[in-house]
Amino acid sequence: MEAQDHNPAKALWRYHAPAQMDQVQLAMWTELLEKRTGICLAESRKSFLLTSLSTRMRELGYDSYDAYFQYLTEGRRGVVEWEILVDRLTVHESRFYRDQRSLALIQDQFLPELSSKLGSRKNKEKSSIDIWSLGCATGEEAYSLAMQVDDFMLRKTLNSYYSITASDISSASLSTARKGVYHINRLKNVPANLLNLFFTREDENHYRVVEKLRERICFTRLNILYLSRARLGMMDLIYCQNVLIYFKRRHRYAMLEQMVKHLRPGGLLILGAGEISDWRHNEMQPVNYPGTLAFRRIHGNTSYE
Ligand SMILES: C[S@@+](CC[C@H](N)C(=O)[O-])C[C@H]1O[C@@H](n2cnc3c(N)ncnc32)[C@H](O)[C@@H]1O
């Protein structure tokens, strides 16, 4: 069926449970998702797929999965529609200061080591600290990293430059991240002194990240399946949490290989503690810090520099 009803209000009153999907259709949709994002949707998440698809289809007035699939995979309208759908099919759950152990590792090891190395770097570009938050969702992770670094520099009266690249596949999430406005309930984990330093009150229930912090972060759309094509420089820290778990092992390995290539020697790769269990790389040394999964690049070429 062609899209007939573009009026969401009109489409909503026709609510009904998602239509059933046969095995052939299910295979078609999961293959499309995996081919375009790398995300492997387990059979157990079929109801999530059906609910997400049928909600979007209702908004557009489609009642057939096949017709919507055709719309999505043909022409320019399909490209635009995919941008919207991919946001619905990915999980964007995030929190400020979500992984306290990994942040403690940054505080205790990464920042002190790096601040002593910065002075010895030869050119100005290399005297900056470059961080990448990969799969940043709505920005909480990138802002937590920025607060950590900024606060460290303030306390140590360092004036080195730092920048954070924060990437995600979801344009909608990135747009929320760029605004930097969060409901007060989402800020519970932010230490009170940092809340005062880095947020201003927007209204009764919302706080906004201060400009000084927002301008250090570049939120950008990037599909981690195609990291080899990404135009990114070398990083001192790559932080990738709660992302790889959605991918098949071969995709995880390929993504990690690309991350290694973007790390400066001595740089840290911090993953979520359960992100991958058996990964080893001859240029990466495991970092022994309780409750974390982290690796240091011990050598290797610096072709992106
Ligand atoms: C559960 S969130 C993790 C957010 C944050 N890293 C954290 O731990 O709080 C996973 C994020 O990965 C993103 N993602 C999924 N597939 C992706 C892909 N192929 N390329 C880039 N980002 C992707 C999703 O859009 C989502 O925002």
The ligand as an SDF file (V2000), in Angstrom:
LIG
                    3D

 27 29  0  0  0  0  0  0  0  0999 V2000
   22.9540    1.7340   24.4620 C   0  0  0  0  0  0  0  0  0  0  0  0
   23.5620    3.1340   23.6070 S   0  0  0  0  0  0  0  0  0  0  0  0
   25.0760    3.4040   24.4710 C   0  0  0  0  0  0  0  0  0  0  0  0
   25.2320    4.8530   24.8720 C   0  0  0  0  0  0  0  0  0  0  0  0
   26.4930    5.1530   25.6740 C   0  0  0  0  0  0  0  0  0  0  0  0
   27.6780    4.6780   25.0190 N   0  0  0  0  0  0  0  0  0  0  0  0
   26.4100    4.6020   27.0730 C   0  0  0  0  0  0  0  0  0  0  0  0
   27.0470    3.5930   27.3710 O   0  0  0  0  0  0  0  0  0  0  0  0
   25.6860    5.1860   27.8910 O   0  0  0  0  0  0  0  0  0  0  0  0
   24.1110    2.4260   22.0640 C   0  0  0  0  0  0  0  0  0  0  0  0
   24.2950    3.4550   20.9670 C   0  0  0  0  0  0  0  0  0  0  0  0
   24.9700    2.8440   19.8610 O   0  0  0  0  0  0  0  0  0  0  0  0
   24.4620    3.4280   18.6830 C   0  0  0  0  0  0  0  0  0  0  0  0
   24.7140    2.5750   17.5200 N   0  0  0  0  0  0  0  0  0  0  0  0
   24.1510    1.4020   17.2140 C   0  0  0  0  0  0  0  0  0  0  0  0
   24.5950    0.9510   16.0340 N   0  0  0  0  0  0  0  0  0  0  0  0
   25.4730    1.8640   15.5800 C   0  0  0  0  0  0  0  0  0  0  0  0
   26.2770    1.9680   14.4110 C   0  0  0  0  0  0  0  0  0  0  0  0
   26.2630    1.0360   13.4480 N   0  0  0  0  0  0  0  0  0  0  0  0
   27.0660    3.0400   14.2740 N   0  0  0  0  0  0  0  0  0  0  0  0
   27.1040    3.9970   15.2410 C   0  0  0  0  0  0  0  0  0  0  0  0
   26.3560    3.9630   16.3640 N   0  0  0  0  0  0  0  0  0  0  0  0
   25.5550    2.8960   16.5360 C   0  0  0  0  0  0  0  0  0  0  0  0
   22.9780    3.5860   18.9590 C   0  0  0  0  0  0  0  0  0  0  0  0
   22.3770    4.5360   18.1100 O   0  0  0  0  0  0  0  0  0  0  0  0
   22.9800    3.9820   20.4230 C   0  0  0  0  0  0  0  0  0  0  0  0
   22.8760    5.3670   20.6020 O   0  0  0  0  0  0  0  0  0  0  0  0
  1  2  1  0
  2  3  1  0
  2 10  1  0
  3  4  1  0
  4  5  1  0
  5  6  1  0
  5  7  1  0
  7  8  2  0
  7  9  1  0
 10 11  1  0
 11 12  1  0
 11 26  1  0
 12 13  1  0
 13 14  1  0
 13 24  1  0
 14 15  1  0
 14 23  1  0
 15 16  2  0
 16 17  1  0
 17 18  1  0
 17 23  2  0
 18 19  1  0
 18 20  2  0
 20 21  1  0
 21 22  2  0
 22 23  1  0
 24 25  1  0
 24 26  1  0
 26 27  1  0
M  CHG  2   2   1   9  -1
M  END
$$$$
